[in-house]
């Protein structure tokens, strides 16, 4: 491994130590519908995000709320501390396409229409605002040298 590649890999490992991740795999909702909700939540504090999800009428909101609560529990487990709602925020939320179940529906004149039942994979990263501020000051000091 080259020196520059090693520096990038080490920086990625250090950044991962400060964040917490939760994943939901094969969620039976189309990725397009889930991304509408993910775009609203990206960068929000967890208290605001939980309020949005609780009162949202979208079907996907229940799944995302459950995943967010799981990520908060992961945070508390990883850092052996109670999650302070004011400092945790959603650093990254990704919606990737999952497998697609292909079905057929009868159509007129002996034809068949293809139905694609889509699913998605949801990844949610939490970070602390205090840790994010410290991380940016470290990056700024390394860029000045």
N, C-alpha and C positions, 0 to 999 in steps of 0.2 A: 504494500500500500504506500502510495506517495505521501510526502509530508503534508501537502495541502489537503489531500483527501482525509488524512488522519486528523488534522485540525478540525475539519468540518464534522467528522464523525464524533470527535470528543465534545464539540460544542453541542451537537444534537443529543448526546447522552446526558450532558449537564442540564440541558433544557428539559429533558424528560424527567429528571429527578424532581423538578419543581412543579410538574403538572400531574394530573390524575386522569385516567382514561376509563371510559365505559363504552361497551359495544353492544349493539343489538343486531343479530344476524337473521336474515331471511324474514324480515317483517313483511307481512302480506298487504302492503300498501304500495301504490305506484310511486316511484322515486320523484316524479314531477310534483305530486301532491305533498309529499313529505318535504321537498325543498322549499315550498312556499312557507311552511312553518319554520324551517331551519333558518331561512334568511331573516325572519323577524327576530329570532332569538340570538343570533350571532353577536357576541360582544356585550350582551346584557349581564347585569348582576343576577345571581341565582335567585334572589328574592323576587326581582321583577319578572324573571323568566317563569318562575313557579306561578305567579299571579296571572301572567298571560296564558299559560297552559291550562290553569284551572278554569278560566272563564272563556276559553276558546271553544267555538262550536265545531271545529274541524275534527274529523275522526282520528287523525294521526296524533292529536294532542295528548291522548291518553298514553300512547306508547312512548312519546318523547318525555312526558312527565315522569313516567316510571323509570326511564333511563337516566334522567337527571337526578332523581332521588338515589338511584344506584351509584351514580358518580359521586354524589355528596357522601354517601356511606363509604365508598372507596377512599375518598379524601381523608375522612376521619380515621379510617383503618391504617392508611399509609403513614400519616403524620402523627398519629396518637394524640390528636387534639380535636376539640369540638369545632366544627366548621362555623366560622363567623360569617354570617350571610352578607355583611357589608363589604368584605374584602374578596370573596370568591366571585369569579365571573366565567362566562363561557368563552374560552379562548378560541376553540375551534369546534365546529360542528360540520360533519361531512355526511353526505347522503350519496352512496354508490348504488348502482344497479345490481340487483341480485339475480338469481335464476328466474327464468320465465317458464311458466307452465303453459303449454300450448294445447288448446282444446278446440273442438269443432262444433259449430252450431248449424243445424239444418237450415237450408235456404231454399227459395223457390226453384222449381224446375230441376230438382235433383242435385243442386249445387250444395256446397258447404262453405260457411264463413269461418275463418280462423279467429279464435279469441285468444289473446295473449294475456294471461294473468301474471302481472308483474309483481316483483318483490324488491326489497332494497336492504342494504346494510347501512346501519347508522352508527357513526362514531362521534363521541362527544368528549372533549378535553376541557377540564377545569383548571384554572390557575388562580393564584392569589394576586391581587393588584399590587401588594407590597413586593412580592417576588418579581413581578413583571417590571416594576419601576427599578428595582435593583439590577435586574438583568439588562435593561436599556442603558443604565449608567455604566455598567461594566463594558458593554459593547462600544459606547461612546469613547470611553477611555482607551480602549484597544485600537480604535480607529484613528485617534489622534497621534499615536506613536508611529 
